[in-house]
Amino acid sequence: MPIHDFKCDECKVLVQDTTTMGTHYCPECGSAMYWDCHVSFAGNYERPIHSDSLAITPDLVEEHKREFPNIRLDGELRPIFDNYGDHEAYLKKTGFVKHSQKIRKKGKRIA
């Protein structure tokens, strides 16, 4: 079942739901929310990336919200990146380095 994102224009809260039927209301301010369609344009990810390696601890949530207001956190406190630019800016500001993956050659493994 697909999950749809709904975003509040007033307080920028994001809510996920499995239905697009009816009007969704913000749990924070009560305003009507709109369906936030993830469309793949140049630089945007086709699907949001939830980074396991950049997950934070609960005591860092408030600092994260101050430093990175446009980067959401999921239920496991992993940052969610919707586009390449935000992802790269986050890595640069936090001092993390993204290494390219090692690609193994196809063939027989020798044990």
C-alpha positions as CSV (number, residue, x, y, z in Angstrom):
1,M,0.0,0.0,0.0
2,P,1.5,3.4,-1.0
3,I,2.2,6.0,1.6
4,H,1.5,9.6,0.8
5,D,3.0,12.7,2.4
6,F,0.8,15.7,3.4
7,K,2.5,19.0,4.3
8,C,1.2,22.0,6.2
9,D,1.8,25.4,4.7
10,E,1.6,27.1,8.1
11,C,3.9,25.2,10.3
12,K,5.7,22.8,7.8
13,V,4.6,19.6,9.6
14,L,4.7,16.5,7.5
15,V,2.1,13.7,8.0
16,Q,2.1,10.4,6.2
17,D,-1.1,8.5,5.3
18,T,-2.2,5.7,3.1
19,T,-5.1,7.5,1.6
20,T,-5.5,10.7,-0.4
21,M,-9.3,10.8,0.2
22,G,-10.8,13.7,2.1
23,T,-9.1,16.7,3.6
24,H,-6.1,16.1,6.0
25,Y,-5.7,18.6,8.8
26,C,-2.4,19.5,10.6
27,P,-2.1,18.0,14.1
28,E,-0.2,21.0,15.2
29,C,-2.2,24.0,14.0
30,G,-5.4,22.5,12.5
31,S,-4.8,24.0,9.0
32,A,-5.8,22.0,5.9
33,M,-2.8,20.1,4.5
34,Y,-1.9,19.5,0.9
35,W,-0.6,16.4,-0.8
36,D,3.2,16.7,-1.1
37,C,3.9,14.8,-4.4
38,H,7.5,13.8,-4.8
39,V,8.3,14.5,-8.4
40,S,11.6,13.6,-9.9
41,F,13.3,16.8,-11.3
42,A,17.0,17.3,-11.9
43,G,18.7,17.0,-8.6
44,N,15.7,15.5,-6.7
45,Y,15.7,11.9,-5.6
46,E,13.0,9.7,-7.1
47,R,12.4,8.3,-3.6
48,P,13.5,9.9,-0.4
49,I,16.7,8.5,1.2
50,H,16.5,7.5,4.8
51,S,20.2,7.5,6.0
52,D,20.9,4.8,8.6
53,S,24.5,5.9,9.0
54,L,23.5,9.5,9.8
55,A,20.9,8.6,12.5
56,I,21.0,10.7,15.6
57,T,20.2,10.1,19.3
58,P,17.0,11.5,20.9
59,D,18.9,14.2,22.8
60,L,20.1,15.7,19.5
61,V,16.6,16.2,18.0
62,E,16.2,19.8,19.0
63,E,19.7,20.7,17.8
64,H,18.9,19.0,14.5
65,K,15.7,21.0,14.1
66,R,17.6,24.3,14.7
67,E,20.5,23.5,12.4
68,F,18.6,21.7,9.6
69,P,15.0,22.8,9.6
70,N,14.4,21.5,6.0
71,I,15.7,18.0,6.8
72,R,13.0,15.7,8.3
73,L,13.6,12.8,10.6
74,D,11.8,9.5,10.5
75,G,10.6,7.4,13.4
76,E,14.1,5.9,13.9
77,L,15.7,9.4,13.9
78,R,17.3,9.0,10.5
79,P,17.5,12.1,8.3
80,I,15.4,12.0,5.2
81,F,16.9,13.5,2.0
82,D,14.7,14.5,-0.9
83,N,17.4,15.9,-3.1
84,Y,21.1,15.8,-3.8
85,G,21.8,19.4,-2.9
86,D,20.4,19.1,0.7
87,H,22.1,15.8,1.1
88,E,25.5,17.2,0.1
89,A,25.0,20.4,2.2
90,Y,24.2,18.2,5.3
91,L,27.2,16.0,4.8
92,K,29.5,19.1,4.4
93,K,28.1,20.9,7.5
94,T,28.3,17.9,9.7
95,G,31.8,16.9,8.5
96,F,30.8,13.5,7.1
97,V,32.5,12.2,4.0
98,K,30.6,10.0,1.5
99,H,32.8,7.3,0.1
100,S,32.0,5.6,-3.2
101,Q,30.9,2.0,-2.9
102,K,33.3,-0.8,-3.7
103,I,32.0,-2.8,-6.6
104,R,33.0,-6.4,-6.6
105,K,33.8,-8.1,-9.9
106,K,31.4,-10.8,-11.0
107,G,32.6,-14.3,-10.9
108,K,33.4,-17.2,-8.7
109,R,34.3,-16.7,-5.0
110,I,37.2,-18.6,-3.8
111,A,37.0,-19.5,-0.1
